Amino acid sequence: MKSSILTCIVGLICAVSGAQNLELLTKEKAVAEVLENNFGVEIAKNNVAIADNNQGVLNSGFLPSLTGNAGASYNKENQEVTFQDGTVNTVDGAETKRYNASLNLNYTLFDGLGRWYDYKRLKEEYNLSELQARETIETTLLQLFSVYFEVARLTENEEVLNQTLQNTKDRLKRAQYAFEYGQVNKLNVLNAEVDLVTDSINLMNGHQQLLNAKRDLMVVINGELERGFIVDTTVSFLGALKMESFIQTADTNNIRLLQAQKNTKINEYNLKANKSVFLPTVGLSGSYGWNEGFFPSTSFLAVNNTTGLSAGVSLTWNLFDGGSGITSVKNAKIQLDSQEILYNQIKTEVKRDIANANGNYQNRLAIYKLQEQNVITATNNYERSLERYKLGQITSVELRQAQINLLNAKTSKNLAKYQAKLSELELLQLTGQLLNVEL
């Protein structure tokens, strides 16, 4: 029984220590991979490409249209023709053949500025698509780091659990030696064995949680699920002055506010484009054509062949369209008013979100500092308890309690560290600086 437990423990420790030879997946490399491979980011890039196509001159309405036409017709019929002098001519099976081809050019010189404002609206829609892609990237990065830091936390927890297991093994050896020399009773040995199994199970569960978290990270990155790697567990925080400057400029950088501004601008151009219905349209047209016809004897012409060029200018003014144009302008005004109201609402919500995120960040930073101090205290307590245990001044139960307190303090510190960092990233996203700082 003991040998099987020890064999399992040794195998687990070897698996944990073997992780040191794996690839180091740094934060920078993880970001590069997620920007290249993540499905959501790829879709966002495609949406930007579509908006880029839409804003081009080919979709602006400023270019002329050129069409080519060609046709042929054939008639066969019985004809009877009476001329002015009373002569009658009858032809059975009279054949008529006609052929034609032409190139037609049409260009709108002026349409009430509708296409001009449509063109500017498409430009703003492209800018909006870029902001939407940026929002997708920021959201994906937050998702990435929430999983990345979970892997880092579980990695550090595994190290803590492994050290706890080693300390328990040392205590078991010491208890066995002491029992063999008659210094303690069998109870100390049994307690150490129970604690050894408990610590082994905790390490096994922690290792499995780490493997699961690594697979979660690979899903975000769109990488191989069973890829072997370790992550960077170092965490640094921005200075208070820099973060405060980011908060002060959040109005001009927050992604939601920028999108709301673009939507307002789009609605303004939409309103102006709708007003073009009140103005006339001036157009140019031109064509170059060829016509040829073969006619029966009842016709004045036997063969007709013509080629020529024609051009013209037209002015169209829809004086009254039944009221649909007026209705569209009124609705566009209402939509613009609604968008301005929505912008003010978003502005208030963003201020609240930033205040809440900053409060959470400061609170978690303070908790992290307290947890760091708690680790120092718990470490001192465990070391002193271990010395007293070696001298026989405390029981193994009291030593175990000090060991558990140290374990809890270290894992709590790890949790507080990564929670504080994630709070910082959330605050950076709200201030519009997530993509502008070193993570």
C-alpha positions, 0 to 999 in steps of 0.5 A, a space after each residue: 500500500 505504502 509503496 504504491 502511494 510512493 510510486 504514484 507520488 514520485 510519478 506525479 512529481 516527475 511529471 510536474 518537474 518535466 514541465 520545465 523543459 516545455 516551450 515558454 509561451 510568453 504573453 507577447 507570443 500568445 497575443 500574436 497567435 490570437 491575433 493571427 488565429 482567433 476565429 472572432 478576430 478573423 471575422 472582424 478583419 473580414 468585416 473591415 475588408 467589406 466596409 473598405 470595399 463599400 467605401 471605395 469609388 466603385 461604390 460611390 455613384 460618382 462614376 458613369 455607367 456604360 452599357 452595350 446593346 445589340 439586337 436582331 429581328 426577322 419578320 415574314 408576312 404577306 403584305 398588300 400595299 396601295 400607293 397614292 396613284 391607286 396601284 396595288 402591290 401584293 407580296 406573299 412571304 415578304 421578309 424584313 430583317 433588322 440589326 442594331 448595336 449601340 453603346 450608351 453612356 449615362 452620367 449624373 452631374 448633380 443629384 441634390 448632393 445625395 451621393 456625396 453624403 452617401 459617400 461620406 456615410 460609407 467612409 464613416 461606416 468603414 471607420 466604424 467597422 475598424 472600431 468594431 474590429 478593435 472592440 473585438 480584438 480588445 474583448 478577445 485579448 481580455 478573454 485571452 489573458 483571463 485564461 492565460 493568467 488562470 494557467 499562470 495561477 494554477 502553475 504557481 499553485 502547483 509549485 506550492 502544492 508540490 512544495 507542500 507535498 515535499 514538506 509532508 514527505 520530510 515530516 513522514 521520514 522524520 516521524 518514521 525515524 523518530 518512531 523507530 528510535 522510540 521518540 514518538 508513538 505510531 500516531 505521528 507516523 499515521 498522521 503524516 501518512 494521511 497528510 501525505 495522501 491528502 497533499 498528493 490528491 491535492 497536487 493531482 487535482 491541481 495538475 489536472 486543473 492546470 491541464 484543463 486550463 491549458 486546453 482552454 487557452 489553446 481554444 482561445 488561441 486556436 492552437 493544438 489542444 495537447 500542445 506542451 508549454 509553460 507560461 510566464 508567471 511574472 506580473 507587473 502593474 502600471 504606475 498610479 500616475 500613468 493610470 490616472 492620466 489614462 482615466 482623464 483621457 477616457 472620453 476621447 479613447 473609450 471604444 463605446 464612446 467612439 462608436 457612438 460618435 461614429 453612429 451619430 455622424 452616420 445618421 447626420 449624413 443619412 439625414 443630409 442625403 435624404 434631403 436631396 429629394 428636394 433638389 433636382 437631378 441633372 444628367 448627361 447621356 450619350 450613345 453611339 449606335 449602328 442600325 441596318 435593315 433589309 425590307 421587302 419590295 412593298 417598302 420605300 427602302 430596300 436597305 437601310 444602314 445608319 451609324 451615328 452619335 447622340 448626346 443629351 442633357 436632362 433635368 429631373 425635378 420631383 416636385 411632389 412624390 406623394 410625401 414619401 420624401 418628406 416622411 423619410 427626412 422626418 424619420 432621419 431627424 428622429 433617428 439622429 435625435 435618438 442617436 444623440 440621446 443614446 450617446 449621452 446615455 453611453 457617456 454616463 454608463 462609461 463614466 460609471 464603468 470606469 469609476 467601478 473598474 478603478 475602484 475594483 482595481 485599487 481594492 484588489 491591489 490593496 488585497 494583493 499587498 495584504 496577501 503578500 504580507 500574509 505570506 511572509 507572516 505564514 512563512 515565518 510561522 511555519 518555519 518557527 513551528 517546524 523548528 519547535 516540532 523538531 524540538 518536540 515542543 508542538 505536535 504534528 497537528 499544530 505543525 500541519 495547521 501551520 503548513 495549511 495556513 502557509 498553503 492557503 496564504 500562498 494560493 490566496 496571494 496568487 489569486 489576488 495577484 492575477 485578479 488585480 492584473 485582470 482588473 487593471 486590464 479591464 480598466 485599460 480597456 475602458 480607458 481605450 488604452 489596452 492596445 497601447 501598453 505593454 502587457 
